[in-house]
C-alpha cells in the first residue's frame, strides 16, 4: 500500500461514482484511501486502523475519474443497529460533497439491510458535518486513537 493517490489536483467532479465495494480491488482501493488519511495524515497506528473487522463489514468507495478518493465502512452491530466507521476522503478532494455523498449512500445501504439506527464515533472536528446529516450527539467527548471524538446516533 505505498502508491500515492493524491498527486494531482482533483479534476471535474462530474465523473464521481460512489458505490458499494464488490471486488477485492475495490476493497484494496478503500484501504489505501484509509491508509493515506488515517495513518499518513493523522498518524493513527496501522494496527488500530486495520483492526481485522473489514472482512465482516460493508464498504463504500468513491471514485473520481477512476481514482479512489473516499471510503466508509459499515459494521452491523446487531439486527437493527449499524456503525458507520472509517469515513475518509483524500485531502485534495475534501469540501466537494464527496463525504456527504458517501455518508448518504452508507445510510441508504444500512437501511436496505433493515438497520433502524446508525451510530458513529465522530472526530470532534467533524461533529458539525454529521449533525447536518441528522446525527445527534450522545454523551460526552472522549479520546480514540489519540484524537478527540464524540458518539453520535441517527434513527433511520
PASE-594616 format. One record per residue: residue in one letter; x, y, z of N, C-alpha, C in turn; residue number from 1. Coordinates in nm, 4 decimals. Layout:
N
+------+----------+----------+----------+----------+----------+----------+----------+----------+----------+-----+
: code :      nc1 :      nc2 :      nc3 :     cac1 :     cac2 :     cac3 :      cc1 :      cc2 :      cc3 : pos :
+------+----------+----------+----------+----------+----------+----------+----------+----------+----------+-----+
:    A :        X :        Y :        Z :        X :        Y :        Z :        X :        Y :        Z : NUM :
...
+------+----------+----------+----------+----------+----------+----------+----------+----------+----------+-----+
***
This chain:
156
+------+----------+----------+----------+----------+----------+----------+----------+----------+----------+-----+
: code :      nc1 :      nc2 :      nc3 :     cac1 :     cac2 :     cac3 :      cc1 :      cc2 :      cc3 : pos :
+------+----------+----------+----------+----------+----------+----------+----------+----------+----------+-----+
:    X :   0.0829 :  -0.1188 :   0.0000 :   0.0000 :   0.0000 :   0.0000 :   0.0870 :   0.1247 :   0.0000 :   1 :
:    X :   0.1695 :   0.1393 :  -0.0983 :   0.2586 :   0.2540 :  -0.1000 :   0.2266 :   0.3522 :  -0.2108 :   2 :
:    X :   0.1407 :   0.3157 :  -0.3038 :   0.1106 :   0.4079 :  -0.4122 :   0.0350 :   0.5299 :  -0.3598 :   3 :
:    X :   0.0680 :   0.6438 :  -0.4139 :   0.0017 :   0.7676 :  -0.3759 :  -0.1130 :   0.7938 :  -0.4717 :   4 :
:    X :  -0.2284 :   0.8279 :  -0.4148 :  -0.3463 :   0.8511 :  -0.4968 :  -0.3770 :   0.9984 :  -0.5153 :   5 :
:    X :  -0.3084 :   1.0860 :  -0.4429 :  -0.3471 :   1.2265 :  -0.4436 :  -0.2355 :   1.3171 :  -0.4952 :   6 :
:    X :  -0.1665 :   1.2766 :  -0.5983 :  -0.0560 :   1.3545 :  -0.6522 :  -0.1024 :   1.4727 :  -0.7367 :   7 :
:    X :  -0.2191 :   1.4656 :  -0.7975 :  -0.2654 :   1.5697 :  -0.8875 :  -0.3891 :   1.6387 :  -0.8304 :   8 :
:    X :  -0.4081 :   1.7667 :  -0.8647 :  -0.5288 :   1.8338 :  -0.8178 :  -0.6525 :   1.7652 :  -0.8755 :   9 :
:    X :  -0.7626 :   1.7704 :  -0.8027 :  -0.8830 :   1.6999 :  -0.8474 :  -0.9399 :   1.7586 :  -0.9763 :  10 :
:    X :  -0.9705 :   1.6707 :  -1.0706 :  -1.0357 :   1.7179 :  -1.1926 :  -1.1852 :   1.7373 :  -1.1704 :  11 :
:    X :  -1.2566 :   1.7542 :  -1.2760 :  -1.4009 :   1.7771 :  -1.2731 :  -1.4720 :   1.6673 :  -1.1924 :  12 :
:    X :  -1.5524 :   1.7084 :  -1.0947 :  -1.6208 :   1.6123 :  -1.0079 :  -1.7442 :   1.5514 :  -1.0750 :  13 :
:    X :  -1.7701 :   1.5864 :  -1.1992 :  -1.8833 :   1.5274 :  -1.2712 :  -1.8623 :   1.3776 :  -1.2921 :  14 :
:    X :  -1.7384 :   1.3324 :  -1.2798 :  -1.7065 :   1.1914 :  -1.3007 :  -1.6974 :   1.1148 :  -1.1694 :  15 :
:    X :  -1.7669 :   1.1610 :  -1.0678 :  -1.7655 :   1.0963 :  -0.9362 :  -1.8649 :   0.9802 :  -0.9331 :  16 :
:    X :  -1.8185 :   0.8660 :  -0.8824 :  -1.9035 :   0.7481 :  -0.8626 :  -1.8866 :   0.7035 :  -0.7182 :  17 :
:    X :  -1.9970 :   0.6833 :  -0.6474 :  -1.9949 :   0.6287 :  -0.5114 :  -2.0725 :   0.4986 :  -0.5158 :  18 :
:    X :  -2.0090 :   0.3895 :  -0.4729 :  -2.0712 :   0.2579 :  -0.4869 :  -2.0286 :   0.1645 :  -0.3745 :  19 :
:    X :  -2.1091 :   0.0619 :  -0.3488 :  -2.0658 :  -0.0404 :  -0.2533 :  -1.9446 :  -0.1148 :  -0.3088 :  20 :
:    X :  -1.8539 :  -0.1506 :  -0.2209 :  -1.7373 :  -0.2303 :  -0.2600 :  -1.7845 :  -0.3713 :  -0.2933 :  21 :
:    X :  -1.7455 :  -0.4192 :  -0.4110 :  -1.7879 :  -0.5517 :  -0.4568 :  -1.6713 :  -0.6435 :  -0.4924 :  22 :
:    X :  -1.5513 :  -0.5887 :  -0.5103 :  -1.4373 :  -0.6708 :  -0.5510 :  -1.3206 :  -0.6509 :  -0.4550 :  23 :
:    X :  -1.2238 :  -0.7429 :  -0.4621 :  -1.1059 :  -0.7295 :  -0.3765 :  -1.0257 :  -0.6052 :  -0.4152 :  24 :
:    X :  -1.0257 :  -0.5671 :  -0.5437 :  -0.9560 :  -0.4455 :  -0.5861 :  -1.0218 :  -0.3218 :  -0.5257 :  25 :
:    X :  -1.1546 :  -0.3184 :  -0.5240 :  -1.2248 :  -0.2045 :  -0.4646 :  -1.1971 :  -0.1961 :  -0.3150 :  26 :
:    X :  -1.1904 :  -0.3103 :  -0.2469 :  -1.1570 :  -0.3096 :  -0.1041 :  -1.0148 :  -0.2591 :  -0.0840 :  27 :
:    X :  -0.9236 :  -0.3031 :  -0.1680 :  -0.7859 :  -0.2560 :  -0.1605 :  -0.7785 :  -0.1049 :  -0.1826 :  28 :
:    X :  -0.8567 :  -0.0537 :  -0.2782 :  -0.8611 :   0.0909 :  -0.3028 :  -0.9131 :   0.1651 :  -0.1799 :  29 :
:    X :  -1.0186 :   0.1119 :  -0.1176 :  -1.0746 :   0.1739 :   0.0027 :  -0.9707 :   0.1747 :   0.1150 :  30 :
:    X :  -0.9000 :   0.0655 :   0.1306 :  -0.7988 :   0.0569 :   0.2362 :  -0.6824 :   0.1519 :   0.2098 :  31 :
:    X :  -0.6489 :   0.1745 :   0.0841 :  -0.5417 :   0.2686 :   0.0515 :  -0.5833 :   0.4118 :   0.0858 :  32 :
:    X :  -0.7081 :   0.4473 :   0.0593 :  -0.7576 :   0.5803 :   0.0987 :  -0.7459 :   0.5946 :   0.2498 :  33 :
:    X :  -0.7898 :   0.4939 :   0.3240 :  -0.7810 :   0.4974 :   0.4702 :  -0.6362 :   0.5074 :   0.5160 :  34 :
:    X :  -0.5484 :   0.4343 :   0.4518 :  -0.4055 :   0.4398 :   0.4871 :  -0.3538 :   0.5837 :   0.4750 :  35 :
:    X :  -0.3862 :   0.6481 :   0.3627 :  -0.3368 :   0.7841 :   0.3416 :  -0.3959 :   0.8830 :   0.4414 :  36 :
:    X :  -0.5263 :   0.8730 :   0.4665 :  -0.5916 :   0.9704 :   0.5546 :  -0.5586 :   0.9437 :   0.7012 :  37 :
:    X :  -0.5796 :   0.8215 :   0.7476 :  -0.5678 :   0.7947 :   0.8906 :  -0.4248 :   0.7675 :   0.9361 :  38 :
:    X :  -0.3484 :   0.6920 :   0.8603 :  -0.2128 :   0.6560 :   0.9026 :  -0.1130 :   0.7657 :   0.8664 :  39 :
:    X :  -0.1100 :   0.8033 :   0.7372 :  -0.0123 :   0.9040 :   0.6953 :  -0.0475 :   1.0440 :   0.7432 :  40 :
:    X :  -0.1706 :   1.0868 :   0.7218 :  -0.2093 :   1.2246 :   0.7535 :  -0.2336 :   1.2465 :   0.9028 :  41 :
:    X :  -0.3062 :   1.1529 :   0.9679 :  -0.3444 :   1.1738 :   1.1074 :  -0.2558 :   1.1002 :   1.2076 :  42 :
:    X :  -0.1670 :   1.0148 :   1.1608 :  -0.0726 :   0.9480 :   1.2499 :  -0.1307 :   0.8351 :   1.3331 :  43 :
:    X :  -0.2428 :   0.7783 :   1.2900 :  -0.3023 :   0.6657 :   1.3630 :  -0.2199 :   0.5405 :   1.3327 :  44 :
:    X :  -0.2007 :   0.4591 :   1.4330 :  -0.1211 :   0.3370 :   1.4149 :  -0.1928 :   0.2401 :   1.3212 :  45 :
:    X :  -0.1143 :   0.1725 :   1.2379 :  -0.1685 :   0.0791 :   1.1396 :  -0.2558 :  -0.0285 :   1.2048 :  46 :
:    X :  -0.2118 :  -0.0830 :   1.3176 :  -0.2874 :  -0.1906 :   1.3821 :  -0.4185 :  -0.1408 :   1.4427 :  47 :
:    X :  -0.4290 :  -0.0120 :   1.4681 :  -0.5551 :   0.0458 :   1.5156 :  -0.6491 :   0.0648 :   1.3961 :  48 :
:    X :  -0.5954 :   0.1190 :   1.2873 :  -0.6790 :   0.1444 :   1.1685 :  -0.7280 :   0.0146 :   1.1051 :  49 :
:    X :  -0.6389 :  -0.0804 :   1.0894 :  -0.6759 :  -0.2079 :   1.0270 :  -0.6935 :  -0.3109 :   1.1375 :  50 :
:    X :  -0.8161 :  -0.3130 :   1.1908 :  -0.8496 :  -0.3837 :   1.3143 :  -0.9027 :  -0.5249 :   1.2934 :  51 :
:    X :  -0.8984 :  -0.5761 :   1.1703 :  -0.9450 :  -0.7113 :   1.1444 :  -1.0945 :  -0.7225 :   1.1205 :  52 :
:    X :  -1.1662 :  -0.6106 :   1.1170 :  -1.3114 :  -0.6142 :   1.1011 :  -1.3578 :  -0.5846 :   0.9581 :  53 :
:    X :  -1.2644 :  -0.5587 :   0.8675 :  -1.3022 :  -0.5229 :   0.7309 :  -1.3775 :  -0.6343 :   0.6585 :  54 :
:    X :  -1.3375 :  -0.7583 :   0.6793 :  -1.3970 :  -0.8692 :   0.6030 :  -1.5437 :  -0.8937 :   0.6386 :  55 :
:    X :  -1.5848 :  -0.8528 :   0.7577 :  -1.7235 :  -0.8742 :   0.8006 :  -1.8051 :  -0.7457 :   0.7992 :  56 :
:    X :  -1.7658 :  -0.6520 :   0.7144 :  -1.8326 :  -0.5219 :   0.7066 :  -1.8644 :  -0.4894 :   0.5617 :  57 :
:    X :  -1.9579 :  -0.3966 :   0.5426 :  -1.9812 :  -0.3401 :   0.4103 :  -1.8926 :  -0.2164 :   0.3972 :  58 :
:    X :  -1.8512 :  -0.1880 :   0.2756 :  -1.7681 :  -0.0711 :   0.2487 :  -1.8256 :   0.0023 :   0.1291 :  59 :
:    X :  -1.8047 :   0.1327 :   0.1274 :  -1.8357 :   0.2127 :   0.0096 :  -1.7057 :   0.2735 :  -0.0399 :  60 :
:    X :  -1.7003 :   0.2951 :  -0.1706 :  -1.5823 :   0.3558 :  -0.2307 :  -1.6287 :   0.4665 :  -0.3246 :  61 :
:    X :  -1.5566 :   0.5761 :  -0.3241 :  -1.5829 :   0.6863 :  -0.4167 :  -1.4662 :   0.6951 :  -0.5137 :  62 :
:    X :  -1.5010 :   0.6966 :  -0.6419 :  -1.4006 :   0.7129 :  -0.7467 :  -1.4292 :   0.8416 :  -0.8225 :  63 :
:    X :  -1.3237 :   0.9149 :  -0.8536 :  -1.3341 :   1.0299 :  -0.9419 :  -1.2402 :   1.0038 :  -1.0594 :  64 :
:    X :  -1.2962 :   0.9928 :  -1.1784 :  -1.2158 :   0.9558 :  -1.2955 :  -1.1370 :   0.8282 :  -1.2695 :  65 :
:    X :  -1.2012 :   0.7311 :  -1.2072 :  -1.1429 :   0.6000 :  -1.1745 :  -1.0317 :   0.6056 :  -1.0706 :  66 :
:    X :  -1.0160 :   0.7179 :  -1.0030 :  -0.9176 :   0.7303 :  -0.8946 :  -0.9929 :   0.7202 :  -0.7627 :  67 :
:    X :  -0.9531 :   0.6282 :  -0.6721 :  -1.0208 :   0.6190 :  -0.5433 :  -0.9927 :   0.7433 :  -0.4591 :  68 :
:    X :  -1.1007 :   0.8102 :  -0.4148 :  -1.0839 :   0.9360 :  -0.3429 :  -1.1519 :   0.9379 :  -0.2064 :  69 :
:    X :  -1.2398 :   0.8391 :  -0.1779 :  -1.3089 :   0.8381 :  -0.0493 :  -1.3653 :   0.7011 :  -0.0188 :  70 :
:    X :  -1.3969 :   0.6796 :   0.1097 :  -1.4488 :   0.5499 :   0.1518 :  -1.5199 :   0.5610 :   0.2858 :  71 :
:    X :  -1.5926 :   0.4574 :   0.3197 :  -1.6528 :   0.4408 :   0.4527 :  -1.6774 :   0.2923 :   0.4741 :  72 :
:    X :  -1.6880 :   0.2545 :   0.6016 :  -1.7174 :   0.1162 :   0.6383 :  -1.8431 :   0.1148 :   0.7236 :  73 :
:    X :  -1.9279 :   0.0146 :   0.7005 :  -2.0477 :  -0.0043 :   0.7829 :  -2.0356 :  -0.1412 :   0.8482 :  74 :
:    X :  -2.0401 :  -0.1398 :   0.9797 :  -2.0333 :  -0.2644 :   1.0554 :  -2.1662 :  -0.2828 :   1.1272 :  75 :
:    X :  -2.2254 :  -0.3994 :   1.1090 :  -2.3566 :  -0.4261 :   1.1669 :  -2.3374 :  -0.4838 :   1.3065 :  76 :
:    X :  -2.3865 :  -0.4090 :   1.4051 :  -2.3679 :  -0.4475 :   1.5446 :  -2.4704 :  -0.5505 :   1.5896 :  77 :
:    X :  -2.5932 :  -0.5409 :   1.5357 :  -2.6996 :  -0.6378 :   1.5640 :  -2.8026 :  -0.6250 :   1.4528 :  78 :
:    X :  -2.9190 :  -0.6828 :   1.4690 :  -3.0185 :  -0.6828 :   1.3618 :  -3.0707 :  -0.5442 :   1.3247 :  79 :
:    X :  -3.0616 :  -0.4492 :   1.4157 :  -3.1223 :  -0.3184 :   1.3892 :  -3.0257 :  -0.2005 :   1.4008 :  80 :
:    X :  -2.9009 :  -0.2252 :   1.4395 :  -2.8069 :  -0.1153 :   1.4583 :  -2.6781 :  -0.1399 :   1.3793 :  81 :
:    X :  -2.6315 :  -0.0347 :   1.3120 :  -2.5061 :  -0.0406 :   1.2376 :  -2.4165 :   0.0733 :   1.2842 :  82 :
:    X :  -2.2876 :   0.0551 :   1.2632 :  -2.1908 :   0.1587 :   1.2991 :  -2.1195 :   0.2052 :   1.1727 :  83 :
:    X :  -2.1263 :   0.3346 :   1.1460 :  -2.0560 :   0.3959 :   1.0341 :  -1.9151 :   0.4290 :   1.0823 :  84 :
:    X :  -1.8165 :   0.3754 :   1.0122 :  -1.6776 :   0.3898 :   1.0563 :  -1.5860 :   0.4174 :   0.9374 :  85 :
:    X :  -1.4651 :   0.4559 :   0.9695 :  -1.3566 :   0.4663 :   0.8718 :  -1.3934 :   0.5534 :   0.7514 :  86 :
:    X :  -1.4699 :   0.6585 :   0.7795 :  -1.5085 :   0.7514 :   0.6741 :  -1.3881 :   0.8400 :   0.6431 :  87 :
:    X :  -1.3486 :   0.8415 :   0.5158 :  -1.2292 :   0.9163 :   0.4777 :  -1.2412 :   0.9678 :   0.3347 :  88 :
:    X :  -1.1936 :   1.0901 :   0.3137 :  -1.1831 :   1.1487 :   0.1805 :  -1.0421 :   1.2065 :   0.1705 :  89 :
:    X :  -0.9738 :   1.1784 :   0.0596 :  -0.8392 :   1.2319 :   0.0409 :  -0.8409 :   1.3846 :   0.0459 :  90 :
:    X :  -0.7386 :   1.4412 :   0.1052 :  -0.7334 :   1.5849 :   0.1323 :  -0.7667 :   1.6742 :   0.0118 :  91 :
:    X :  -0.7106 :   1.6495 :  -0.1070 :  -0.7417 :   1.7408 :  -0.2188 :  -0.8874 :   1.7355 :  -0.2643 :  92 :
:    X :  -0.9612 :   1.6354 :  -0.2193 :  -1.0991 :   1.6169 :  -0.2647 :  -1.2021 :   1.6606 :  -0.1601 :  93 :
:    X :  -1.1567 :   1.7076 :  -0.0463 :  -1.2495 :   1.7491 :   0.0589 :  -1.3183 :   1.8801 :   0.0216 :  94 :
:    X :  -1.4368 :   1.8999 :   0.0811 :  -1.5110 :   2.0228 :   0.0570 :  -1.5844 :   2.0235 :  -0.0759 :  95 :
:    X :  -1.5998 :   1.9072 :  -0.1370 :  -1.6644 :   1.8971 :  -0.2682 :  -1.7896 :   1.8099 :  -0.2640 :  96 :
:    X :  -1.8354 :   1.7750 :  -0.1431 :  -1.9574 :   1.6958 :  -0.1300 :  -1.9375 :   1.5454 :  -0.1342 :  97 :
:    X :  -1.8134 :   1.5003 :  -0.1455 :  -1.7871 :   1.3562 :  -0.1532 :  -1.8217 :   1.2884 :  -0.0210 :  98 :
:    X :  -1.7775 :   1.3447 :   0.0894 :  -1.8073 :   1.2864 :   0.2205 :  -1.9570 :   1.2785 :   0.2448 :  99 :
:    X :  -2.0281 :   1.3837 :   0.2090 :  -2.1745 :   1.3844 :   0.2237 :  -2.2362 :   1.2738 :   0.1389 : 100 :
:    X :  -2.1878 :   1.2579 :   0.0177 :  -2.2389 :   1.1533 :  -0.0707 :  -2.2114 :   1.0145 :  -0.0169 : 101 :
:    X :  -2.0918 :   0.9940 :   0.0368 :  -2.0559 :   0.8643 :   0.0944 :  -2.1434 :   0.8360 :   0.2163 : 102 :
:    X :  -2.1613 :   0.9358 :   0.3015 :  -2.2429 :   0.9168 :   0.4222 :  -2.3871 :   0.8823 :   0.3849 : 103 :
:    X :  -2.4440 :   0.9555 :   0.2900 :  -2.5826 :   0.9287 :   0.2488 :  -2.5952 :   0.7898 :   0.1867 : 104 :
:    X :  -2.4985 :   0.7502 :   0.1037 :  -2.5010 :   0.6174 :   0.0428 :  -2.4861 :   0.5094 :   0.1498 : 105 :
:    X :  -2.4058 :   0.5361 :   0.2518 :  -2.3873 :   0.4415 :   0.3622 :  -2.5166 :   0.4229 :   0.4400 : 106 :
:    X :  -2.5846 :   0.5327 :   0.4694 :  -2.7117 :   0.5260 :   0.5417 :  -2.8165 :   0.4497 :   0.4605 : 107 :
:    X :  -2.8197 :   0.4752 :   0.3311 :  -2.9151 :   0.4068 :   0.2438 :  -2.8868 :   0.2566 :   0.2393 : 108 :
:    X :  -2.7592 :   0.2197 :   0.2283 :  -2.7224 :   0.0780 :   0.2265 :  -2.7600 :   0.0104 :   0.3575 : 109 :
:    X :  -2.7308 :   0.0762 :   0.4692 :  -2.7650 :   0.0196 :   0.6005 :  -2.9163 :   0.0018 :   0.6124 : 110 :
:    X :  -2.9904 :   0.0991 :   0.5631 :  -3.1366 :   0.0917 :   0.5709 :  -3.1910 :  -0.0255 :   0.4891 : 111 :
:    X :  -3.1296 :  -0.0531 :   0.3736 :  -3.1764 :  -0.1653 :   0.2915 :  -3.1538 :  -0.2996 :   0.3610 : 112 :
:    X :  -3.0647 :  -0.3013 :   0.4598 :  -3.0374 :  -0.4253 :   0.5335 :  -3.1189 :  -0.4343 :   0.6620 : 113 :
:    X :  -3.2157 :  -0.3442 :   0.6784 :  -3.3038 :  -0.3498 :   0.7944 :  -3.2564 :  -0.2714 :   0.9149 : 114 :
:    X :  -3.1502 :  -0.1960 :   0.8999 :  -3.0976 :  -0.1162 :   1.0105 :  -3.1957 :  -0.0041 :   1.0459 : 115 :
:    X :  -3.2207 :   0.0127 :   1.1748 :  -3.3103 :   0.1187 :   1.2221 :  -3.2345 :   0.2372 :   1.2812 : 116 :
:    X :  -3.1081 :   0.2131 :   1.3181 :  -3.0278 :   0.3172 :   1.3822 :  -2.8827 :   0.3019 :   1.3396 : 117 :
:    X :  -2.8177 :   0.4149 :   1.3106 :  -2.6755 :   0.4148 :   1.2781 :  -2.6035 :   0.4972 :   1.3833 : 118 :
:    X :  -2.4974 :   0.4412 :   1.4370 :  -2.4146 :   0.5097 :   1.5348 :  -2.2772 :   0.5339 :   1.4733 : 119 :
:    X :  -2.2048 :   0.6288 :   1.5286 :  -2.0670 :   0.6534 :   1.4856 :  -1.9935 :   0.7275 :   1.5956 : 120 :
:    X :  -1.8623 :   0.7199 :   1.5885 :  -1.7758 :   0.7984 :   1.6758 :  -1.7087 :   0.9019 :   1.5863 : 121 :
:    X :  -1.7602 :   1.0235 :   1.5886 :  -1.7086 :   1.1296 :   1.5020 :  -1.5881 :   1.1961 :   1.5657 : 122 :
:    X :  -1.4885 :   1.2264 :   1.4825 :  -1.3836 :   1.3139 :   1.5319 :  -1.4503 :   1.4471 :   1.5643 : 123 :
:    X :  -1.4114 :   1.5070 :   1.6760 :  -1.4751 :   1.6323 :   1.7198 :  -1.4794 :   1.7357 :   1.6074 : 124 :
:    X :  -1.3735 :   1.7398 :   1.5252 :  -1.3680 :   1.8380 :   1.4169 :  -1.4742 :   1.8122 :   1.3103 : 125 :
:    X :  -1.5312 :   1.6912 :   1.3058 :  -1.6313 :   1.6560 :   1.2049 :  -1.7735 :   1.6527 :   1.2622 : 126 :
:    X :  -1.7902 :   1.6892 :   1.3874 :  -1.9218 :   1.6818 :   1.4506 :  -2.0283 :   1.7585 :   1.3719 : 127 :
:    X :  -1.9992 :   1.8800 :   1.3312 :  -2.0940 :   1.9615 :   1.2557 :  -2.1340 :   1.8969 :   1.1238 : 128 :
:    X :  -2.0396 :   1.8319 :   1.0587 :  -2.0673 :   1.7607 :   0.9337 :  -2.1759 :   1.6558 :   0.9559 : 129 :
:    X :  -2.1611 :   1.5758 :   1.0620 :  -2.2578 :   1.4695 :   1.0893 :  -2.3909 :   1.5252 :   1.1402 : 130 :
:    X :  -2.3867 :   1.6360 :   1.2142 :  -2.5117 :   1.6985 :   1.2597 :  -2.5967 :   1.7419 :   1.1406 : 131 :
:    X :  -2.5327 :   1.7936 :   1.0360 :  -2.6057 :   1.8349 :   0.9157 :  -2.6720 :   1.7161 :   0.8469 : 132 :
:    X :  -2.6222 :   1.5957 :   0.8718 :  -2.6795 :   1.4734 :   0.8143 :  -2.7846 :   1.4113 :   0.9063 : 133 :
:    X :  -2.8125 :   1.4790 :   1.0197 :  -2.9169 :   1.4313 :   1.1091 :  -2.8695 :   1.3499 :   1.2277 : 134 :
:    X :  -2.7395 :   1.3393 :   1.2470 :  -2.6875 :   1.2675 :   1.3641 :  -2.6950 :   1.3581 :   1.4862 : 135 :
:    X :  -2.7184 :   1.2965 :   1.6021 :  -2.7252 :   1.3710 :   1.7275 :  -2.6179 :   1.3212 :   1.8225 : 136 :
:    X :  -2.5582 :   1.4157 :   1.8924 :  -2.4537 :   1.3832 :   1.9888 :  -2.5096 :   1.3005 :   2.1035 : 137 :
:    X :  -2.4331 :   1.2013 :   2.1463 :  -2.4688 :   1.1171 :   2.2614 :  -2.3524 :   1.1219 :   2.3603 : 138 :
:    X :  -2.3805 :   1.1546 :   2.4833 :  -2.2767 :   1.1504 :   2.5859 :  -2.1766 :   1.2635 :   2.5763 : 139 :
:    X :  -2.0585 :   1.2372 :   2.6302 :  -1.9537 :   1.3391 :   2.6399 :  -1.8362 :   1.3012 :   2.5492 : 140 :
:    X :  -1.7569 :   1.4007 :   2.5111 :  -1.6405 :   1.3717 :   2.4263 :  -1.5442 :   1.2725 :   2.4939 : 141 :
:    X :  -1.4736 :   1.1971 :   2.4114 :  -1.3745 :   1.1006 :   2.4587 :  -1.2608 :   1.0948 :   2.3581 : 142 :
:    X :  -1.1527 :   1.0295 :   2.3967 :  -1.0378 :   1.0175 :   2.3083 :  -1.0331 :   0.8777 :   2.2485 : 143 :
:    X :  -1.0097 :   0.8716 :   2.1177 :  -0.9942 :   0.7442 :   2.0482 :  -0.8773 :   0.7603 :   1.9517 : 144 :
:    X :  -0.7810 :   0.6695 :   1.9588 :  -0.6605 :   0.6747 :   1.8746 :  -0.5897 :   0.8096 :   1.8887 : 145 :
:    X :  -0.5964 :   0.8683 :   2.0097 :  -0.5288 :   0.9939 :   2.0366 :  -0.5982 :   1.1169 :   1.9806 : 146 :
:    X :  -0.7236 :   1.1013 :   1.9342 :  -0.7977 :   1.2118 :   1.8724 :  -0.9312 :   1.2290 :   1.9464 : 147 :
:    X :  -0.9696 :   1.3535 :   1.9809 :  -1.0984 :   1.3753 :   2.0460 :  -1.2162 :   1.3340 :   1.9563 : 148 :
:    X :  -1.3092 :   1.2575 :   2.0121 :  -1.4266 :   1.2070 :   1.9407 :  -1.5538 :   1.2321 :   2.0214 : 149 :
:    X :  -1.6663 :   1.2160 :   1.9553 :  -1.7969 :   1.2212 :   2.0209 :  -1.8850 :   1.1137 :   1.9584 : 150 :
:    X :  -1.9583 :   1.0415 :   2.0418 :  -2.0537 :   0.9414 :   1.9914 :  -2.1748 :   1.0131 :   1.9360 : 151 :
:    X :  -2.2258 :   0.9631 :   1.8237 :  -2.3423 :   1.0233 :   1.7597 :  -2.4349 :   0.9124 :   1.7109 : 152 :
:    X :  -2.5650 :   0.9443 :   1.7007 :  -2.6661 :   0.8465 :   1.6612 :  -2.7655 :   0.9107 :   1.5647 : 153 :
:    X :  -2.8147 :   0.8294 :   1.4711 :  -2.9199 :   0.8739 :   1.3790 :  -3.0191 :   0.7597 :   1.3627 : 154 :
:    X :  -3.1473 :   0.7900 :   1.3851 :  -3.2543 :   0.6937 :   1.3590 :  -3.2866 :   0.6974 :   1.2110 : 155 :
:    X :  -3.3073 :   0.5801 :   1.1525 :  -3.3419 :   0.5735 :   1.0096 :  -3.4916 :   0.5597 :   0.9915 : 156 :
+------+----------+----------+----------+----------+----------+----------+----------+----------+----------+-----+
***
